[in-house]
Amino acid sequence: MKRPSKYVGIDLFCGCGGVTRGFLDAGINVALGVDWEPAFKATYERNNRVDYLSCDIRTLSAREILSRINLRGNEALIISSCSPCQPFSLKNAKRTGDGGVDYRADLGFELVRLIKEMRAIGVSPDALFLENVPEFAKSPTWEEIRRELFKHGFSVAQKVVNCAEYGVPQSRRRFIAVALGSWSYVSLPATTHGPGLLPFATVRNAFASLPEIVAGQECEKTPNHRARELSQINMARIKSVPADGGSRTAFPTELVLDCHRKFHGHSDVYGRMKFDEPSPTITTRCVSISNGRYGHPIENRGISVREAARLQTFPDDFVFESTSLESDARMVGNAVPVKVAEIFGSHLISQIERTLSEKRAS
């Protein structure tokens, strides 16, 4: 929860608040979340106790942001900017490079604009955190943003990471960059899980202690532990998939979808997760068994919103508020895993402290 700190955060493109919650846990006093989607406001503010500004970031000035966060002279400012990933995702038909036009591809430049405006009125952010899909790393958008950050005094460290290597019970490859002002040396936090390190967190770890439910049911005791209802034929399909990692190749002939009779791709759809491995990447459609390997390992249903949230390392007291299961799943799937945000937030604090110590010693 929000508490006094000499580190102040701004979460741009904050969604429901995965980065905000992780930064708060790290000791960064997030003062403002910004996103265009008004439907996220209730979830964000209830769980983070931080003001949520719903607006088109292109219309937002640095002066207005600073007027809302009440930054003091002795506080370090950390900005998170996780601009929309859809324009760069290989799964997006509108992605740049295919001739499609998607205005969201340019939203990452808003961070640079706001930094310029802040510097013009005497405020220089101390550190930055950026996250996107792996394809973003090779995009012209990122190349230009990185050049602009360097022009304005930031050193940058970047890498495509697998969140499972930071203790997230999910295989989730993401581009992450961190930056420090004054061209101070910056690094990425060391990975903690994998070969020679701690064992990967698993689906079994994440789902432990959750009550058993059936398709279409919502648990009364655990918030958001609700699974999507299945049609009769999809119930027959999931029942035919072997437990703990089985796939749709086990479907009897009469249950095979017409689109799969001559096409053998997308082999994960209608599959079950494996208990003793990290889960597949959680997406905005993670509660639908027809959109990936989102079947429960042993129960005859897709995973619940709460199970997806646990795979994204949201605590159970983080309650998603919307009018539909699909909207809740969209909030979960779009989020940065809380544990990753906490680790990188803590690392940025240590990098700022190191830089300050070096300046005092020189």
C-alpha positions as CSV (number, residue, x, y, z in Angstrom):
1,M,0.0,0.0,0.0
2,K,1.0,3.6,-0.4
3,R,3.4,4.9,2.3
4,P,5.8,7.7,2.9
5,S,8.8,7.5,0.7
6,K,11.5,9.6,-0.9
7,Y,10.8,7.9,-4.2
8,V,7.8,9.2,-6.1
9,G,6.4,7.2,-9.0
10,I,4.2,8.1,-12.0
11,D,2.6,5.1,-13.9
12,L,1.8,6.0,-17.5
13,F,-0.4,3.5,-19.4
14,C,-1.1,2.0,-16.0
15,G,-4.0,-0.3,-16.8
16,C,-5.4,-1.8,-13.6
17,G,-2.1,-1.2,-11.8
18,G,0.4,-4.2,-12.0
19,V,3.3,-1.8,-12.1
20,T,1.8,0.5,-9.5
21,R,1.3,-2.4,-7.0
22,G,4.8,-3.7,-7.6
23,F,6.3,-0.3,-7.2
24,L,4.4,0.4,-4.0
25,D,5.6,-3.0,-2.7
26,A,9.2,-1.9,-3.5
27,G,8.8,1.3,-1.6
28,I,8.1,3.7,-4.4
29,N,5.3,6.1,-3.5
30,V,3.3,6.1,-6.7
31,A,1.4,9.3,-6.8
32,L,-0.6,9.0,-10.1
33,G,-1.7,6.4,-12.6
34,V,-2.6,7.5,-16.2
35,D,-4.6,5.5,-18.7
36,W,-7.2,6.3,-21.4
37,E,-9.6,3.5,-20.2
38,P,-12.2,4.7,-17.7
39,A,-13.3,1.2,-16.9
40,F,-10.0,0.5,-15.1
41,K,-10.4,3.4,-12.7
42,A,-12.4,1.5,-10.0
43,T,-10.0,-1.4,-9.9
44,Y,-6.9,0.7,-9.9
45,E,-8.0,3.1,-7.2
46,R,-9.6,0.5,-4.9
47,N,-6.5,-1.7,-4.8
48,N,-3.7,0.9,-4.9
49,R,-5.2,3.9,-3.1
50,V,-3.6,6.0,-5.8
51,D,-5.4,8.6,-8.0
52,Y,-6.2,7.4,-11.5
53,L,-6.4,10.0,-14.3
54,S,-8.4,8.7,-17.3
55,C,-7.4,10.7,-20.4
56,D,-5.8,10.6,-23.8
57,I,-2.1,11.0,-22.8
58,R,-1.5,13.0,-26.0
59,T,-3.6,15.8,-24.4
60,L,-1.8,15.7,-21.0
61,S,0.9,18.2,-20.1
62,A,3.8,17.7,-17.8
63,R,2.7,20.7,-15.8
64,E,-0.7,19.1,-15.1
65,I,1.0,15.9,-14.0
66,L,3.4,17.7,-11.7
67,S,0.5,19.7,-10.2
68,R,-1.2,16.4,-9.2
69,I,1.8,14.7,-7.6
70,N,3.2,17.5,-5.3
71,L,6.8,16.6,-5.9
72,R,9.2,17.9,-3.2
73,G,12.8,18.9,-3.8
74,N,14.4,15.9,-2.0
75,E,12.3,13.2,-3.7
76,A,13.5,11.1,-6.6
77,L,11.0,10.8,-9.5
78,I,10.6,7.4,-11.2
79,I,8.4,7.1,-14.3
80,S,6.9,3.9,-15.7
81,S,5.8,3.9,-19.3
82,C,4.3,0.6,-20.6
83,S,2.8,1.9,-23.8
84,P,0.4,-0.3,-25.7
85,C,2.0,-3.5,-27.1
86,Q,-0.6,-4.4,-29.7
87,P,1.0,-2.5,-32.6
88,F,4.2,-4.5,-32.1
89,S,2.8,-7.9,-31.3
90,L,3.2,-10.6,-34.0
91,K,-0.4,-11.6,-33.2
92,N,-1.8,-8.3,-34.1
93,A,-3.1,-8.0,-37.6
94,K,-2.6,-4.2,-37.5
95,R,1.0,-4.3,-36.4
96,T,3.4,-1.9,-38.1
97,G,5.2,-3.3,-41.1
98,D,2.2,-4.9,-42.5
99,G,0.9,-1.7,-44.1
100,G,-1.7,-1.2,-41.4
101,V,-2.0,2.0,-39.5
102,D,-2.2,1.8,-35.7
103,Y,-1.9,5.2,-33.9
104,R,-0.9,3.4,-30.7
105,A,2.5,2.7,-32.2
106,D,3.4,6.3,-31.6
107,L,2.2,6.5,-28.0
108,G,5.6,5.5,-26.6
109,F,6.9,8.9,-27.8
110,E,4.6,10.6,-25.2
111,L,7.2,9.7,-22.5
112,V,9.9,11.6,-24.4
113,R,7.5,14.6,-24.8
114,L,6.6,14.7,-21.1
115,I,10.3,14.4,-20.1
116,K,11.1,17.4,-22.4
117,E,8.3,19.4,-20.9
118,M,9.3,18.5,-17.3
119,R,12.9,19.5,-18.0
120,A,11.7,22.8,-19.4
121,I,10.1,23.7,-16.0
122,G,13.1,22.4,-13.9
123,V,12.1,18.8,-13.2
124,S,14.3,15.9,-14.4
125,P,13.1,12.4,-13.8
126,D,15.7,10.3,-12.0
127,A,14.8,6.9,-13.4
128,L,12.5,5.2,-16.0
129,F,11.0,1.8,-16.4
130,L,9.6,0.6,-19.8
131,E,8.0,-2.7,-20.7
132,N,6.6,-4.1,-24.0
133,V,6.5,-7.2,-26.2
134,P,9.8,-8.6,-27.4
135,E,9.2,-7.3,-30.9
136,F,9.4,-3.7,-29.6
137,A,13.1,-4.1,-29.0
138,K,13.8,-4.1,-32.8
139,S,11.2,-1.5,-33.7
140,P,12.0,1.9,-35.2
141,T,9.9,3.3,-32.4
142,W,12.2,2.1,-29.7
143,E,15.3,3.1,-31.6
144,E,14.1,6.7,-31.8
145,I,12.9,6.7,-28.2
146,R,16.3,5.4,-27.0
147,R,18.1,8.1,-29.1
148,E,15.9,10.8,-27.5
149,L,16.5,9.5,-24.0
150,F,20.3,9.6,-24.6
151,K,20.0,13.2,-25.8
152,H,18.3,14.1,-22.5
153,G,20.9,12.5,-20.3
154,F,19.7,9.0,-19.7
155,S,21.7,5.8,-19.8
156,V,19.7,2.8,-20.8
157,A,19.9,-0.9,-20.1
158,Q,17.6,-3.2,-21.9
159,K,16.8,-6.9,-22.5
160,V,14.1,-9.3,-23.5
161,V,13.5,-11.3,-20.3
162,N,11.4,-14.3,-19.4
163,C,9.4,-13.3,-16.3
164,A,9.7,-16.9,-15.1
165,E,13.4,-16.1,-14.4
166,Y,12.3,-13.6,-11.8
167,G,10.0,-16.0,-9.9
168,V,6.8,-15.5,-11.8
169,P,4.9,-18.8,-12.4
170,Q,4.5,-18.0,-16.0
171,S,6.6,-18.2,-19.2
172,R,6.2,-14.6,-20.3
173,R,8.9,-13.0,-22.6
174,R,8.9,-9.3,-22.5
175,F,11.2,-6.4,-23.5
176,I,12.2,-4.4,-20.4
177,A,14.3,-1.3,-20.3
178,V,15.5,0.8,-17.3
179,A,17.1,4.2,-17.5
180,L,19.0,6.6,-15.1
181,G,19.4,10.3,-15.6
182,S,22.8,12.2,-15.7
183,W,24.2,9.3,-17.9
184,S,24.8,7.3,-14.7
185,Y,25.6,3.7,-15.3
186,V,22.6,1.5,-15.1
187,S,22.1,-2.3,-15.0
188,L,19.3,-4.8,-15.0
189,P,18.6,-6.9,-11.9
190,A,20.0,-10.4,-11.9
191,T,17.7,-13.3,-12.6
192,T,16.8,-15.5,-9.6
193,H,15.1,-18.6,-11.0
194,G,16.2,-21.2,-13.6
195,P,19.1,-23.6,-14.1
196,G,21.7,-23.2,-11.3
197,L,19.4,-20.9,-9.5
198,L,16.1,-21.3,-7.6
199,P,13.6,-23.6,-9.2
200,F,10.9,-22.0,-11.4
201,A,7.7,-21.2,-9.7
202,T,4.9,-23.4,-11.1
203,V,1.2,-23.5,-11.8
204,R,0.9,-25.8,-8.8
205,N,2.5,-23.2,-6.6
206,A,0.2,-20.5,-7.9
207,F,-3.1,-22.5,-7.7
208,A,-2.4,-23.9,-4.2
209,S,-5.3,-23.6,-1.7
210,L,-7.8,-22.3,-4.2
211,P,-11.2,-24.0,-3.9
212,E,-12.4,-26.3,-6.6
213,I,-15.0,-24.8,-8.9
214,V,-16.8,-25.9,-12.0
215,A,-17.3,-24.1,-15.3
216,G,-19.6,-21.1,-15.0
217,Q,-19.2,-21.0,-11.2
218,E,-17.9,-18.1,-9.0
219,C,-16.4,-18.9,-5.6
220,E,-18.0,-17.0,-2.8
221,K,-14.9,-16.9,-0.6
222,T,-12.2,-16.0,-3.0
223,P,-12.6,-12.8,-5.1
224,N,-12.6,-13.2,-8.8
225,H,-12.3,-17.0,-8.6
226,R,-14.7,-17.4,-11.4
227,A,-14.5,-19.6,-14.5
228,R,-16.2,-19.1,-17.8
229,E,-19.2,-21.2,-18.6
230,L,-18.7,-23.9,-21.3
231,S,-21.0,-25.0,-24.1
232,Q,-22.0,-28.6,-24.1
233,I,-19.6,-29.4,-26.9
234,N,-16.7,-27.6,-25.3
235,M,-17.3,-29.4,-22.0
236,A,-17.1,-32.6,-24.0
237,R,-13.8,-31.4,-25.5
238,I,-12.1,-30.4,-22.2
239,K,-13.2,-33.7,-20.6
240,S,-11.5,-35.6,-23.5
241,V,-8.2,-33.8,-22.9
242,P,-5.8,-35.7,-20.7
243,A,-5.0,-34.1,-17.3
244,D,-1.8,-32.1,-16.6
245,G,-0.7,-30.9,-20.0
246,G,-2.9,-32.8,-22.4
247,S,-3.8,-31.3,-25.8
248,R,-6.6,-31.3,-28.4
249,T,-4.8,-34.1,-30.2
250,A,-6.8,-36.3,-27.9
251,F,-10.1,-35.2,-29.2
252,P,-12.2,-38.0,-30.7
253,T,-13.0,-37.4,-34.4
254,E,-16.5,-36.0,-33.7
255,L,-15.1,-33.3,-31.5
256,V,-12.4,-32.0,-33.8
257,L,-13.2,-28.5,-35.1
258,D,-13.5,-28.2,-38.8
259,C,-10.8,-25.6,-38.9
260,H,-8.4,-28.1,-37.3
261,R,-9.0,-31.0,-39.6
262,K,-6.4,-29.9,-42.1
263,F,-4.6,-27.3,-40.1
264,H,-2.2,-28.5,-37.3
265,G,-1.0,-25.1,-36.0
266,H,-2.2,-23.4,-32.8
267,S,-1.7,-26.7,-31.0
268,D,-2.1,-25.1,-27.6
269,V,-5.7,-24.2,-28.0
270,Y,-8.1,-26.4,-25.9
271,G,-5.0,-27.7,-24.0
272,R,-4.5,-28.0,-20.3
273,M,-1.7,-26.4,-18.3
274,K,0.9,-28.5,-16.6
275,F,1.0,-28.4,-12.8
276,D,4.8,-28.5,-12.4
277,E,5.9,-26.0,-15.0
278,P,5.3,-22.2,-15.4
279,S,2.1,-21.5,-17.2
280,P,2.0,-20.3,-20.8
281,T,1.8,-16.5,-21.3
282,I,-1.4,-15.0,-19.8
283,T,-3.2,-12.9,-22.4
284,T,-6.4,-10.9,-22.4
285,R,-8.3,-14.0,-23.4
286,C,-6.8,-16.2,-20.7
287,V,-10.2,-17.5,-19.4
288,S,-11.1,-19.0,-22.8
289,I,-10.0,-22.5,-23.6
290,S,-10.3,-21.8,-27.3
291,N,-7.6,-19.1,-27.2
292,G,-4.7,-21.0,-25.8
293,R,-3.5,-23.6,-23.3
294,Y,-5.8,-22.2,-20.7
295,G,-7.5,-25.3,-19.5
296,H,-7.2,-26.1,-15.8
297,P,-4.7,-29.0,-15.3
298,I,-7.3,-31.4,-13.8
299,E,-10.6,-29.7,-13.5
300,N,-12.9,-29.6,-16.5
301,R,-12.9,-25.9,-17.2
302,G,-10.8,-23.0,-18.2
303,I,-8.7,-21.2,-15.6
304,S,-10.5,-18.6,-13.4
305,V,-9.7,-14.9,-13.3
306,R,-8.1,-15.4,-9.9
307,E,-5.9,-18.2,-11.1
308,A,-4.8,-16.0,-14.0
309,A,-4.2,-13.2,-11.5
310,R,-2.0,-15.5,-9.4
311,L,0.0,-16.4,-12.4
312,Q,0.5,-12.7,-12.9
313,T,1.5,-12.5,-9.2
314,F,-1.3,-10.3,-8.1
315,P,-2.2,-11.0,-4.4
316,D,-5.6,-12.3,-3.6
317,D,-6.6,-9.0,-2.0
318,F,-6.2,-7.3,-5.3
319,V,-9.9,-7.4,-6.5
320,F,-10.8,-6.8,-10.2
321,E,-14.0,-4.8,-10.6
322,S,-15.8,-4.8,-13.9
323,T,-19.1,-5.8,-15.4
324,S,-17.9,-9.0,-17.1
325,L,-15.5,-11.9,-16.9
326,E,-13.9,-10.9,-20.2
327,S,-13.2,-7.4,-18.9
328,D,-11.5,-8.7,-15.8
329,A,-9.4,-11.1,-17.9
330,R,-8.4,-8.1,-20.1
331,M,-7.1,-6.2,-17.1
332,V,-5.2,-9.3,-15.9
333,G,-3.7,-10.2,-19.2
334,N,-2.6,-6.6,-20.0
335,A,-0.8,-6.1,-16.7
336,V,2.9,-6.3,-15.9
337,P,3.4,-9.1,-13.4
338,V,3.5,-7.5,-9.9
339,K,6.6,-9.4,-8.8
340,V,8.5,-8.2,-11.9
341,A,7.5,-4.6,-11.2
342,E,8.6,-4.9,-7.6
343,I,12.0,-6.4,-8.4
344,F,12.7,-3.8,-11.0
345,G,11.4,-1.0,-8.8
346,S,13.7,-2.2,-5.9
347,H,16.6,-2.3,-8.4
348,L,16.0,1.2,-9.6
349,I,16.0,2.4,-6.0
350,S,19.4,0.7,-5.4
351,Q,20.7,2.2,-8.6
352,I,19.7,5.7,-7.6
353,E,21.2,5.2,-4.1
354,R,24.4,4.0,-5.7
355,T,24.6,7.0,-7.9
356,L,23.9,9.4,-5.0
357,S,26.7,7.7,-3.0
358,E,29.1,8.1,-5.9
359,K,28.3,11.8,-6.2
360,R,28.7,12.4,-2.5
361,A,32.1,10.6,-2.6
362,S,33.4,12.5,-5.6
